[in-house]
Structures are given as structure tokens and as C-alpha cells.
Amino acid sequence: MKNLWIALVALIVGTQTVTSAPVAAVNDSLIVSAAESDSLVAATDSAEHKRGLMQRFFDYFGDANKENNKKFDINFIGGPYYSSDTKFGIGLVGAGMYRMAGCPKTMQPSNVSLFGSFSTVGFWMVGVRGNNLFPDDRYRINYKVYLYSFPTAYWGVGYDNCCNDDNETEMNRFQGSVSAEFLVRVARNLYMGPMAAWDYIKGSEIKGHPELFDGDSLRMNNYGIGVCVQYDTRDIITCASRGIYFYLSQMVRPKWLGNDKAFYTTNLRFSFYQRVWKGGILAGDLKGEFVFGHPTWANMARLGEQGSMRGYYEGRYRDKHSMAAQLELRQHVWRRNGVVVWAGVGNVFHDGRTFRKLLPNYGLGYRWEFKKGMNVRLDYGRGRNGESGFTFNINEAF
């Protein structure tokens, strides 16, 4: 803008001089040459172009959480991040919302999240997940697809093995996973339907204690089919402020589907959301995973996932069964910014005798409203013996 004013003043002064005196008497110091004028105009255009780019950048994120009439509204955000498991990296997440033809605006939209990240330790992940809601919310399709490669560690199976730091075994884990549920509304807020899942897992570059794998193959395909029940009164799936959510599923993986070993998995989840004061929401979550039959090392129930027991190394604690509970207070602070604090407890166990060995969990986090009803979150959690970690993701933990 400064360059623009200089150019205008110079041009005005130059014009007045030319029209009031003979050319030979014109003061050269008051005349802006053609070359200098071109330079000033170019500098002005460059400044305006930079300002335009910056303005579009801020407008992009400033408008991301506003209502619009787009049939498919999606925005992306990316940048550097740090996770205790994967260290420094670059992440990109995309959040999209849409309504199928025939869905009124009074109905909550369908959602889709795309994610990708690459870190300095060689970790990478790409994937997509979402909830597709049909007109009148009579049907739902929930899905998740991802690929990742992760230089990770393994401590064996069972609470005692997993607590033993000397058991740490380095490995590289590659996994591809596809899962989907087709739900039909059978009563108000109650859904039932079939589900299917496929996983490909490969462990390699084992350094440490290979005997902890109990002779299981390091490469496997797992195929599963099952049925699930869902009761859902949440106002928004991705960022609920009120309501309850109950989920129960039974997945079977028999040998005749192509599995190396036959096993069966029951998943249970109950969550509630309640406003407690202006901008404050109290949320609670109880989840359990129970595996029966003969699961391999890769198919055990685990703790330390990003939505539960945040701060624990993902997958360090594993056994045939796991349970975790947490309470979280979410507080809107200012404009699109919010904070959360939580406390919880969980454990992995083989049977009732080891159920009493509990693991504590607590932490705090920051929330930024990326889109209406979809937050970007950064959480820092702590656990047993000071174990801690950061997680960066989109949507609430539960």
C-alpha cells in the first residue's frame, strides 16, 4: 500500500510539472521515469498479490465452520505435529459434511474424515472414515479404511508381561484394515444390522524377544462377519453435546472364512453427554472388548488407542479382554477455542483373577472448531509410572 501511495504522489507531481513548464525546464528529481513507474507498479502488484493470498488463507479457515449451501462441504488442514509414539511429523486431515438427496436441513449431516501423516521415525498412515446417514435417518453406513506402517514395540500378552520394560521388542508393523456396518432403524433411535471387517497384518524386523509371539505367524489375514446394535440419541455424532450412545457388536472369525485361528470378539460401549453450565459439557465413556477362542498376538484386546487411555503407548497393554472408563469435562473458552480435562481407568486381563490390576489415566487437551460440529484436538495424557504422550486428531475422542 505504501508503494501505491508513492506511485500516485509521484505521478500527480510529475503531471503538474509537465503542464506548467517547458519540458527543458522540468526538474528531473520530480519526474518518475517510465522504468521507475513500472518498478513501483510491479512492487504494488506483488504486495497486493501477497495480501490476496494471505487474505484467502485466513478466509478459508475463517469460513470453514460457517453454514453454507454446498452439497458437499469439505476443508483441509495440515502442518507439523508431535506424538510420543510417532515423534515429529507432518499431518493432513480433511473434514467433510454433506446431506444425501431427500435429507432435510433439520437432520444432522453425514460426515467423512480423511487423514494422512508421515513422521521422522518412518511412520506413515492414510485413511478415511465416516458415517453416512440416509433420508429420515432410516439407514446408516459406518465405515473406516486405513493403511499404515509403524516402527513400533511389543511387550507380549498379559498385564505382567506388558508392565515389564525388559520385554520391549522392536518391530515394524504394517497393517491394512477395512470395516463397515450397515444399520437399519428398527425403533426410535435404535439401529441394528450386519457388519464385516478385513485386516492384513505383517510384522517384520523383530529385535528383542521373538518368543513373546508364542509361535504365531507374523503375517496374517483376518476376515470377520457379525451383527451390531446401536442406540443413539446424540445431537451430533462427531461432537455430541447431549444424549447417550450404546453400542454392542459380535464379530466372528471362523477358520472357514480363511482365518489362521478361530476367534470371536464382543465390543461394548456406553457414552453419555450432558450440559452442566454455559459452554460446559460433561461426557462419560465406558468401553469393553472381549475376545474368545484363539486370537493371535495381533488380535488381542488393547489399551492405549487414541480415543481411550490417551497417553499410553498404543497397543503396549494387550490381553484377551480389556475395559476402560473415563470422564471428560469439555469447556468452550472463546470463539472457536475450547479445553478439556479427563480422568479414567482401564485394564487388560485374561480372566477374573487379573481383572483387579488397574491402570490410571488422566490428561488435558485443546480444541479448535475446524468445522461446525467437528473439532481438531490436541491431547496430552499421563498414566502408570509417569507414562505420557501427545495425540493429535480430528473429532472428539468419544
Sequence and secondary structure as in RCSB ss.txt:
>XXXX:A:sequence
MKNLWIALVALIVGTQTVTSAPVAAVNDSLIVSAAESDSLVAATDSAEHKRGLMQRFFDYFGDANKENNKKFDIN
FIGGPYYSSDTKFGIGLVGAGMYRMAGCPKTMQPSNVSLFGSFSTVGFWMVGVRGNNLFPDDRYRINYKVYLYSF
PTAYWGVGYDNCCNDDNETEMNRFQGSVSAEFLVRVARNLYMGPMAAWDYIKGSEIKGHPELFDGDSLRMNNYGI
GVCVQYDTRDIITCASRGIYFYLSQMVRPKWLGNDKAFYTTNLRFSFYQRVWKGGILAGDLKGEFVFGHPTWANM
ARLGEQGSMRGYYEGRYRDKHSMAAQLELRQHVWRRNGVVVWAGVGNVFHDGRTFRKLLPNYGLGYRWEFKKGMN
VRLDYGRGRNGESGFTFNINEAF
>XXXX:A:secstr
 HHHHHHHHHHHHHHHHHHHS GGG  GGG   HHHHHHHHHHHHHHHHHHHHHHHHHHHHHSTTS    SEEEE
EEEEEEEETTTEEEEEEEEEEEE  TT  TTS  EEEEEEEEEETTS EEEEEEEEEE GGG EEEEEEEEEEEE
EEEE  SSHHHHH GGG EEEEEEEEEEEEEEEEEEETTEEEEEEEEEEEEEEEEEES GGGGTT  SEEEEEEE
EEEEEEE  S SSS SSEEEEEEEEEEE GGGT SS EEEEEEEEEEEEEEETTEEEEEEEEEEEEEE   GGGS
EE   TTSSTTS TTSSEESEEEEEEEEEEEEEETTEEEEEEEEEEEEESSGGGTT  EEEEEEEEEEEEETTEE
EEEEEEE GGG EEEEEEES   
